[in-house]
């Protein structure tokens, strides 16, 4: 039995689909059962548990051989760091009680950086807390998700420009489709040779892309030219607060400052590298609104 925490998300759904296609029983753990239809359709057992309630989480993962865990940020949280730390503490408590044979934890590129660089630093704490639990684990650090450009697609369609916090526009950065990350995680969940300790796996897509590459791909999909433009650094906080809480916006400002310094990357000479196969244009294609 494989348990997927946060199974209704893009990564979780992908992991569940791969495991079910291979004939494995999957327990899909979701916060909102209204979003569990696709998981139920492929034969998953559906259990409801909020990430911040360790009792419910413990019940949900008890009996599972291997568990995939993820800590998705909620952009509207008034104090996103405190919110994510509450979820991390809850997960650690639930794992300590349930004692599965293996945990695959989705982490973040840049989690190895010692200084505070925003979101990756939250995942650095996530990894540290997991090391307190005597369970074999795989830390799966992920590059930025290609699907993260989705909120800017309507802007690009309406204006012909794609605002970018990646500076300069020609700088190539690591990125991966959520679908590929789920495929990689499903393989790691079935890893037979991990009996104790920790393994680090770092995952990104088949090649690196720049903001200009994203604009070009969107233009090809939309059928009109799209130009990437650097969003001025002084405008970042105010612009991000239009779609997220001030605390989330601040965390993202720190993240993209670190991106532009080259710090949000794979840890050099560490662990195992995995590469997805999905090209950027194919990851963006399903995100384009139907005409």
N, C-alpha and C positions, 0 to 999 in steps of 0.2 A: 504494500500500500504506500503510495506517494501522496503526501499532503502538500498543497500549494497554498501558502498564505498570500492573500491579495490576488486571488486567481482571476478576478474579473478584469484586471488591468491587462494591457497589451502583452507584457512579458509573461504574466501568469497564464493567460489564455493560450499563448503560443506553446509554453511548456506543457500544459495540460493536453493540448491537441497531439503533440508528438508522443507523449506517453500513452495516450489512449489509442492512437494509431498502431502502436506497438503491442497493444493488448493488455497494458498494465492497468490495475485499478487506481483511480485517482480520486482523492478527497479534495474538492475545491472549497476553500475557506474564503468567504466573502463577507463584507460588511453590509452590503445591500443585496438582498436576495432577488430584487427586481432586475438586477443586472446579470443574473446567473443563467438566463435562458440558453445562450450558446453553449455554456458548460454542461448544462443538463442534457442538451441535445446530443452531445457526444458521449454521454454515459457516465459523467462524473457524479459522484456522491456530493451533494451540496450541504455545507454546514455554514451557519452564520456565526461570526464572531468579530467583535470590534478589536482592532489592534491594541487598544489601550486598556483592555480588560483581561488581565492574566488568567483569571479563572475560566472564562469562556475559551480563551486560546488554548489553555492546557487541555481542556476536554476535547477541543477540535483536533489537536495533533497527537493525542495519546493513541498509541497503537500503530502509528505510521512508522514505516521502516526508515524513510528518508523524507526530509522536509525542506522545501524551498521557502526562504523568507525574504521579504523586501520591506523597506520603510518608505512608502511613498509620501512625499511632502504634500501637505494640504495648503495651497497657496493663500487661502483666506484666513489661515490661523493668525491670531493676533500676536502670538509669540511663537514663531515657527520652530525655533531651536528648542524651546521648552516642550512644545508639542511632540517633536520628533524624539526627544530624549525620553519622554513618557512612553512612547511606543516602543523604543528600544528596551527600556527597563522591563516593560510588560513581556516582550518577546523573550528576553533572557530568563525571566522568572518562569515562563511557560516551558521553555526548553529544559530548564533545570529540573522541573517536575516530571515532564513527559519522557525525557531521556531517549529520543530517537537514536537510531544507529548512525545517522549521517545528517548534517545540515549543509545546504548550499545557500550562502548568504549573498544577495546581490548588493554590491558596494559600488564605489565610484572611482573613476580615474582621479588622481590627485590626493587620494586618501593617505598616501605615504608621506605627504608634505607636512613637516612639523609645525610651521607657522599657520596662523588662522587665515584660511583662504575661502571662507564661506561654506557653501554646501559640502564640498569634499571633507571639510574638517568635522562635520557632523558624522560623516561615515567613518572617519578615522576613529571617533569615539565608539561608533557601532562595532567596528572590528575589535577594539580593545575590550569592550564589554563581553563580546562573544568568547574571548579567550579565557574568561572566568568560568566558563561552563565546560566540564570535562567530556565533551562530545566531539568525535571526529567531524571536521568541517572543511568545506571548500569556500574560500573567499573569492567570489567572482566579481572582479572590478570591471565596470562597464564604461566605455566611452560615452559621450553625449549621444542621446537618441536622435536619429534623423527626424523622427516624428515631432520633435520639439519645435520645429518651424511652423507647425499647423496654425497657431494663433495669428501668424503674420501673413498667411496666404490671402485672406480677404483684403488686407491692406495692399498687398502686391497686385491683386486683381483690379482693385479700384483705382490705384494711383500709378501703377506701372513701376513702382519703386519698392525695394525690400529693405527696411531698416535693419541694420546689423549692429550687435554689440561686439562682434568679432572684428577687431582692428589689427592690422590693415585688412582690407577686403581681399587681398591676394594671399593672406596667410592660410595655409592648409592646417586643419585640425582633425583629430581623430573623432570618428562618429560611427554609429552602428544602428541598424534597424532593430526595433524592439522584437520583431519576429525572430531574427537571427539570434538575439540574446537568449530568447526562450528555447530555441533549438539547442544551443550550447549548454544551457543549464539542464535541460532534460538529459543530455548525455552525461553530464557530471553527476546527476542524481543516481545514475545507474553505475557509477564508477565502482568496480568490485575490489580494487586494491587499496582503498583507503581504510585503514583499520584504527588509526589513532592520529592525533596531532592535527596539523593544518596544512592545506595546500593552497597556494595562490594561483589563480588563473586570471589573466587580463584579456579583455575581448574588445575588438573594434571591427570595423567593416573592411571590405576588400581593398579599399584605398582611402586616402585622406582627401578632404574637400575644403574649399574656401567659400566665403560668403558669395563671391562672384560665381562659383560653380553652382551654388544653391539657386541664385537668381536665374542662371542660364537654364537649369533643369526646370524651374517653375515656368519660365517663358516658353519652353518647348511643350510643356503640358497644357498650358493655358492657351497657347497659340498667339501670343503677342510678346514683344520684348519687355523684359523685366530688368531693371538696373538695381544692383545692390548699392546702398548708401550707408556710410558710417553714421550711426546715431551719435551725436555729440556727447562726450562723456558727462558734461554738466547736466544733461537732460535725462540721464539714465534713471535716477531715483524717481523723479516725477512721472516719467513715462511708464515705468514698471508698476507704480502705484495705481495706475488705471486698471490693471488686471490682477493685482495681488495686494496683500496687506503691506503696510510699511516695513514690517520686520522681514517679510519674504523678499521684498524689493531690495532691502539692504544686503541680504544674504546673496542675492543674485548679482548685485553690483560687485561685491567682493569676489564672487565666482568668476565673472567676466574680466575683472582686472587681472586675476590670476591666469585666466585663459590667455590674455594678451601678453602676459609675461612668460608664457610657455610652461607654466607649472601644472596645468591640468592635462596630464599625459600619463602614459604607462610608467610604472616604476622601472627604472633602468636595471637590466640584468637581474630581474626577480621573477620567479614563478614561471608559468607556462603561458605562451601567447596563443590565443585562438582568433580566427578571422571569420567573420560572416561572409556571405556570398551576395547579399542583396545590394544592388547599386542604389545610389541616392535617388535617382529619378524613379525607380520602381517603388521605393519606400514612400515617396511623396505622391505617387499617382493616386492611391485610394483617398487621399486627403483633399483632392480637388473637387469642389462641389459640382454636382451634375448640372448640366446646362438646362 
